[in-house]
Amino acid sequence: MTFGRRLARLRNSRSLTQTQLADILNAGKSTIAMYEKDKRQPSLEVLMSIADYFDVTVDYLLKGDQILEASDFGIEEKREPTKLNILLTEDSKEEDSKEEDLTDEIKDFIDRYNKLGELEQKYLMAKIDDITKFLLKM
């Protein structure tokens, strides 16, 4: 997948129009369109702004081959429930017993996972599947 396709997917994952993203990045709509069509490449400064806004790494934007991790800026986004965030919240009667059974590492993973956008969650789960398949073959 190209930089332009990754940018379009990230933009769509936040339900943004090209115009809205252009406003956020202080760029023109046509510039965003050119990036998404891979007809133009952003400067390093713009690339870093894109990475910061979407909470991804510049490496991910350019190569798309590393796990995405959300940065915690104290900003909470409302998200649809996922399998992992339902784990701790689906049944309030069992919540305490479920939470007690989880290690601190698992709680940390769930917390980080829930901070990711839908696209990043899917990407992470695909990577986990790949790693699991690889380890099961050993």
N, C-alpha and C positions, 0 to 999 in steps of 0.2 A: 504494500500500500504506500502511496506517495504522501509527501507532506500535505499537499492540497486536500487529499481525501481525508487524512487524519484531522486537519483543521475543520473541514466541513462536518465531520462526525462529532467533533467536540462542540462545535457551535450548535449543531442540531440537538445534542444531548442536553443543552441548556435552554433549548427552545428559543434561540436567538435568531434574528434575521441578519443578513449581511450588513444592513444599515446599522442595526444595533451594535454589532461587534465593531464595526468601523468607528462608531461614536466612542465606544469604550477604549479603543486603541488609538484614538485621534488620527484616524486614517479615512480615506474615502471608500465608499461602497465599491467602486470599481477596483480599488486596490485589493480588497478582500476577495472579490470575484476572481481577480487575476491570480491571487495566491491559491485559491481553491481549484482553479483550472491548471495549476502548475505552469502558468505562463510568466510568473514573476516570483522571485524569492524575497522574503523579508530580510531586513538588516538584522544584525545580531541584537541590537537594542529592541527592535520590534519582536523578534523571536523570543527574547527573554520576557517581554511584556505578555506575550501570548501564553508562554509557559506559566508565568505567575498567575495570570487570570484563571486559567483552567486547572491550576494545581497539578501540573505535569512537569516532567523534566524536558529540557531542550533536546536531550538524546532521544526521548520518546517522539517528540515532534519530528525530528530529522530521520531517525532510524526505525522507530516503532517497535523496538525489541527489548524494552525493559519494563518491569512491573511498575505501574503507576502508584504513587503514594500521595494522598492528599496532605497538604500542609494545614496545620491547625492555626488559623488566625482568629479563633474565637467567633467565627461566623457560622451560624447553624443554618442549614438549608432544609426545608421540609421535603421529604422524599417519600415515595410509596414504600410500604413495608417490603422487605426482602426476607429471604429465608433466615439470614443471620440476625437481622434485628428483630424478627419475630421470635427467635430463640429465647431472648430475654424478656419479651413483653407479651407474648400471646395469651398466657393464662396467669392472671395476677395471683391466683391461689398457689400455683406451683412456682412462681417466680423465685421466691427465696430458696427453695430446694434446688432449682435448676442452677441458679447463680452460685450456690455453694459448691456444686460439683465441678465448676469450671476453674481451671488454673488461671493465674494472673496473665500468663502469656495468651491464653485463649480469649480472655476478656479484652486484652489489649488489641488482639487481632480483630475481634468483632467491632470494637470501637473505631479502629482505623478503617475497616471495611465500610462501615456505615457512613463515614465521612466522604467516601468516594461517590462520584456520579455513576449513573447507570452504566454508561459505556465502560468506565474503568472497572466497575464490579464484574462485568461480563469478561473483560480482558483478564482480570486476575483469576477468575474461576477457570477460564480456558488454560491459563498457565499452570494452575494447580492440577488440572486434569492431565496435562502433558507430563508434569513431573511425576505424578502418581503412576501413570502408565509406564514411564521409564523405570521407576523404582521397582514396580511389580515384575518387570522383565528380568531384573538382576537376580 
